[in-house]
Amino acid sequence: MLGWVITFLLIALVAAALGFGGIAGTAAGIAKVIFFIFIALFIISLVANALRGRGPKV
């Protein structure tokens, strides 16, 4: 999922550099949404793992 964020961020940067404001804004917005979904799922995963009482595998 983090790969998608980086992809949309790169699309936004290239579009902004070429002067396509609408496309750059849309790609940046999508990247933000996916990034926050990733962060939320990561935190939920950490909490669920902590509630199970198991540590990370080494």
C-alpha positions as CSV (number, residue, x, y, z in Angstrom):
1,M,0.0,0.0,0.0
2,L,2.9,2.3,0.7
3,G,4.1,1.7,-2.8
4,W,0.8,3.2,-4.1
5,V,1.4,6.3,-2.1
6,I,4.9,6.7,-3.5
7,T,3.5,6.1,-7.0
8,F,0.8,8.7,-6.7
9,L,3.2,11.1,-5.1
10,L,5.6,10.8,-8.0
11,I,2.8,11.3,-10.5
12,A,1.8,14.4,-8.6
13,L,5.3,15.8,-8.7
14,V,5.8,15.1,-12.4
15,A,2.4,16.6,-13.2
16,A,3.1,19.7,-11.1
17,A,6.5,20.1,-12.8
18,L,4.8,19.9,-16.3
19,G,2.1,22.4,-15.3
20,F,-0.9,20.1,-15.0
21,G,-2.4,21.5,-11.8
22,G,-5.6,19.5,-11.8
23,I,-3.9,16.2,-12.3
24,A,-1.2,17.1,-9.7
25,G,-3.8,18.0,-7.1
26,T,-5.8,14.9,-7.7
27,A,-2.8,12.6,-7.5
28,A,-1.6,14.3,-4.4
29,G,-5.0,14.0,-2.8
30,I,-5.1,10.3,-3.6
31,A,-1.7,9.8,-2.2
32,K,-2.7,11.5,1.0
33,V,-5.8,9.4,1.4
34,I,-3.9,6.1,0.8
35,F,-1.2,7.2,3.2
36,F,-3.6,7.9,6.0
37,I,-5.3,4.6,5.4
38,F,-1.9,2.9,5.6
39,I,-1.1,4.7,8.9
40,A,-4.5,3.7,10.3
41,L,-4.1,0.0,9.4
42,F,-0.6,0.0,10.7
43,I,-1.7,1.4,14.1
44,I,-4.6,-1.1,14.2
45,S,-2.1,-3.9,13.5
46,L,0.2,-2.8,16.3
47,V,-2.7,-2.6,18.8
48,A,-4.1,-6.0,17.8
49,N,-0.6,-7.5,18.1
50,A,-0.1,-5.9,21.5
51,L,-3.5,-7.2,22.8
52,R,-2.6,-10.7,21.8
53,G,0.4,-10.5,24.0
54,R,2.9,-11.8,21.4
55,G,6.0,-10.0,20.5
56,P,7.5,-9.6,17.0
57,K,9.1,-12.7,15.5
58,V,12.9,-12.5,15.6
